[in-house]
Structure formats: structure tokens, C-alpha cells
Amino acid sequence: MANAITLVELVRNGTLNADMASVLWAAVDEQVSFITAAVPQFAGKTTLSRAVLDMRPPGVPLHEVAGEPVVMDRLKAEARGGYLVVGEFSRAPIPGYIWGEPVRRVFDTLSAGYALQTTLHAPTIDAAVAQFSVTNGVRDEDASRVKLVLYVERYGTNLSNFWRRLVELYELHKVENGRPIGHPLYRWQEDTDTFEKLSDPHQFGRDRDDLARRGDLISRLAAEDRTSAEDVAAAVVAFRAQNERAL
């Protein structure tokens, strides 16, 4: 785990709760494609995304890509599995940010057995889905490979007092005419600063007892301030070993 800020640290600081983190952990265990959307800038979408990816099983590779034709063709031929990680879907002239044809090439490559993780700026779940599907010309069939959309908002007035919340965790069943068909799993309640569970996942994480055990572990690590990459990695290894012994 290389990320400086772990998923457990994000639970400890209130960005999301342990139950949401357990769902995200289960999702990357099953190599679910997910996109993190946020407004405004400095919302921490990349930090959250990398913290989630750091919970993936050992041996699941990350391929940093920018939709380059030669790279996409090679990955498609190799069918190595793992995540295609794109810096951001954006028109901004920044290395690793892609738009248009490169986005479509990345989605096309998912058919060779890859999952996708990227970020984008959008103010709602609907707008996020429309951006990567309609605006970038991705076919509904390809866009439907994304199964989770994480929507983050940033609060505060400057870098010294910014704080973030994972406002909605949305399970995407399919994209139809560029619109999301799915259901929210969790939503942040601003008046109480709490996260409301709205539904269980339908397409992954179906073992509810397993999700509960993951959530309990994350809660315990956060409560004990064991949030470092080393502490989280050791706990995850022990969790996996215990699960294997139970089989």
C-alpha cells in the first residue's frame, strides 16, 4: 500500500464511514470499475480513489494509462487483468488527463478483462455518468461496465480548513441512453453529519457477514488510530488469511 492517506484514515477523519469503506474494499476485491466525481477542486477525489485501490488483493496490477493507441492495443492483446487507471477525464492540458477518443479507447479495452478507475469533475451522479458516456461518446454497453460512482464534496474556505465528505455512493446497474440506471447505497446527511445506508450492493459484496467483518475491522483500526499504510496492510493480510482458513 503506497498511498500516504489510507482508507482507514479517511474513515477516522469523517470523509466516509466504516460500512461504506467495507463496501469499497469488497468492490476492489472483485475488481469492480469505479469512478470518483467531485466538486469543486481539491475535493480529494484522487486521494480517496487511491486509498480504495490500495485495498485490492495482492497480484492485481494497476496500469496507468492515457488511452494511447499502442498501449491500449498491447493491453488488449495481453489481457493481463487488473485496473486501468486514468488520471482524470478532463479537457485540461495536463499529462494523464484525457478526453474524447482516448476515453473511448480505454472503455473499449475493458472488454479484455480489465476494470477502470478514474476521476472527473461533476456536480451530481447523473452529470458524472453523462460526462463519461454522452459527452465523450462512449457507447451505453461500454459505459455500463462502470458499477460504482463515488460523489465527493469539499467544504471549507481555504487549504488550511478544507474538509470532505463522500456525499453519495451509487451502484450503477447500467447506462441507458447516457443516463444511470441504479440505486444509491449510502448518502451523507448534512444536518447531522452522518451517513445513511439506503441499500445493500446488488452486483458485488453479496456476503453480508463478510461486509460486516470488514466494517468491524476498519472501525477498530480507526478507533485505535492504526491508520498508517503499514498498519492497514498488516490488518488486511491477516483478514485475508483468516478468511482462507475458514474456507
Protein Blocks (a to p, Z undefined) as FASTA:
>chain_A
ZZfbdfklmmmnopacfklmmmmmmmmmnopacddddddehkommmmmmmmmmmpcehia
cdddehiaklmmmmmmnongpjdddfbacfbdcehiaehjlmmmmmmmmmnopacddddd
dfbfklmmmmmmmmnopafklmmmpmbdcddddedjbfklgccddfbacddfbdcehiac
dddfbdcdfklopacdfbdcfkgoklmklmmmmmmmmmmmmmnopabfklmmmmmmmmmm
mmmmmZZ
